[in-house]
Amino acid sequence: MGGVVSPLAPAGFPNLPAIAGARVGAAEVNIRYRGRPDVFLAVFDPGTTVAAVVTRSLTRSAPVDWCAAHAGGPGRVFVANAGNSNAFTGRLGVASVERTVAAAAQQFGCTPQEVFPASTGVIGEPLDDAKITNALPSIALSADGWADAARAIMTTDTFPKGAARTCTIGGKTVTLVGIAKGSGMIQPDMATMLAFCATDAAIPGPILQTLLRQATDRSFNCITVDSDTSTSDTLLLAATGQAGNPVPTSIGDPALRGFKRALLALLQDLAIQVVKDGEGAEKLITVTVQGAASARAARLVGLTIANSPLVKTAIAGEDANWGRIVAAVGKSGQKADRDRLAVWIGGVLVASDGQRVEGYDETPVAQHIKTRDIHLKVDLGVGRGAATVWTCDLTHRYIDINASYRS
């Protein structure tokens, strides 16, 4: 945290609306950082349901295991820290989580199973959880504390990330808000680095869990900065039930259509902000793949293009080298018709039917590559599957940041 702010950062943190039944806050407890908040706390009224989507990493952290075990049911507390991921800490990490959830449960009058912990930061160092649990009674909570909360979960992030959406369910207005952190070690596998969302909608836990998983697949699971999945990836969504909407009875309830769109828009907003804050990023890259054998295949091809160091460095150097895109498609392992392949850069068709477009003028493409917002599109020529993924360019500053992360 600190230093140069990403040139892709928004003008400022959004004014997030209050969520009925939710209070949030942050505190400085000096787990690793000084002079900034590093613990986030959210407390929800009784009746809240919580969904969680977490990393499938085989080296995931103890907090991730706890959240996965208790998702899809009642929830009352989120507690997260930055500076130490409590990952690869063995029995010490498990004991730390157990102490943290027990202290939070006692403080806020719920069961340990209703507390959802999360940690982010350096891997392999035992977490001094007493710094967190000792601070719980004194953390000031309010309905509008989201800005401080977003700052508290930052590590190498250069700006706090937040978003909000509204919709209706059964004629009742519903509000959704969310915060996220992430900058490096980003290619989520079921979630993002850390993200915490809340809504005042009344939605049963199992339905909320399915909704979150579906929206995650088209948002956080479609971004990459460096192809590395974190041990700590956790996305939590709390539904306080205070909007007064009719309670949906199934995932297919027509009344949920607006909520599904709003949730997807919220998560995509947060996910793209993570990409915009990619370590050393200078350009946002949107990769659209169509004509694939399936939507899954399209996403895999898109991620292969987005993760290609050759593609990412060409764009960083503002070189319109579309051959690198073709090469990335070829190594993806997904079905593609070489002789029907088409490539666009900035909306300009540069290759079609497996070869360069006759009379291709690189001038508008070269101009597009010099902008901050880069658009690549590929048609694989084999089916109707489509997907969009987001990434950033790869600059020397990425090396600088990661070479000094622990120092």
Secondary structure, 3 states (H helix, E strand, C coil): CCCCCCCCCCCCCCCCCCCCCEEEEEECCCCCCCCCCCEEEEEECCCCEEEEEECCCCCCCHHHHHHHHHCCEECCEEEEEEEECCCCCHHHHHHHHHHHHHHHHHHHCCCHHHEEEEEEEECCCCCCCHHHHHHHHHCCCECCCHHHHHHHCCCCCCCCEEEEEEEEECCEEEEEEEEEECCCCCCCCCCCCEEEEEECCCCCHHHHHHHHHHHHHCCHHHECCCCCCCCCCEEEEEECCCCCCCCCCCCCCHHHHHHHHHHHHHHHHHHHHHHHCCCCCCCEEEEEEEEECCHHHHHHHHHHHHHCHHHHHHHHCCCCCCHHHHHHHHHCCCCCCCCCCEEEECCEEEEECCEECCCCCCHHHHHHHCCCEEEEEEECCCCCEEEEEEEECCCHHHHHHHHCCCC
